[in-house]
Amino acid sequence: MNSTLAHTPLRVAACFILALSVSAHATENGVDNIAPGTDGFFTLPLDVNNLPDHLFAFVLYYNHYKAKKLNISSQGGKVPGAEITSDSITPRLDYVGPLRVFGGRLGGYIAVPYVRQRVSAFGLNDERNSIGDTTLAPIILWDMGKTLTLGAALEITIPTGHYDADRLANTSTNFYTYKPLFSFTWLPTERTELSLKATYSFNEENDDTDYRSGQIFHFDYSASYGVTDNLRLGLNGYYLKQTTDDKQHGRTVQFFGEDVDDGMRGQVFAVGPALHYTFLEYCSAEIRWAKEFDVENRPEGDMLWAKVSIPFEL
């Protein structure tokens, strides 16, 4: 029952363009509230119908991202001298209750990250440390047997972080995002696990810049094998594709007065190894790494996620 967190590297990249573009406020190319790669092994709990009536879980994430490439079409491709680093720590609280909706159990979650961003390019540097944007969602979980759970949610990201249109580094996108979500966790065999979370983002306009980031389709995926009763090894990653143009002042973004041919549509695919460990019977810890490929209008780098999950009943 994992949430979408504030994806700090993309926000840094968007603000980084402020120092490169001569177009007023055309700064948000590639920005989103998705945090690709957040969700890995066991995205959803199994055997949902037999969980306690009031089940909580405290989840703590650590994320590190570093990119030395920034591919922006309006800048002619690769932006020289770019280096983007971000770190975040994000506590999240999950809840599954006894109420049933459409045949599934109703629950919810809320996550609030603390973010550190660093940006360097062309002799310019900026850094910001503060709270990021808050994500919350109701979710419905369907128990399809002891080896399959389906989930549907509506995530809402609220701009609670710090934003300044004149800064290179920001911890907020300064706009709301609404994300319908579908996910599943499936055990096709006793030791094999497959999980997927897919979202589609609708972004509101940034009122400070009159800029609206395009709609985005994205999914996280994982596949693991239990080498022991407590230890699983596998692969994880994500895919993201922007489906509509970025717009400013109601029209496709421009560079030097001309429409950007690809509408600043972002794209990325990532894959890498991962490890999942279960302890104290129901608690778990995992560490996942992924390298990005086939990137357009976004930073390109390596992503590291670490996560601890501790369920409890009240």
Secondary structure, DSSP 4 states (H G I P E B T S, - for coil): -------HHHHHHHHHGGGT--STT---TT--S--TT---TTSS-SSGGGS-SSEEEEEEEEEEEEEEEEEEGGGTEEPTT-EEEEEEEEEEEEEEEEEEETTEEEEEEEE--EEEEEEEETTEEEEEEEE--EEEEEEEEEE-STTEEEEEEEEEEE--S---TT-S--S--SS-EEEEEEEEEE-SSSSEEEEEEEEEEEEPPBTTTTEEPPPEEEEEEEEEEESSSSEEEEEEEEEEEE-S--EETTEE-EETTEE-TTTT--EEEEEEEEEEEEETTTEEEEEEEEEEEEEESEEEEEEEEEEEEEEEE-
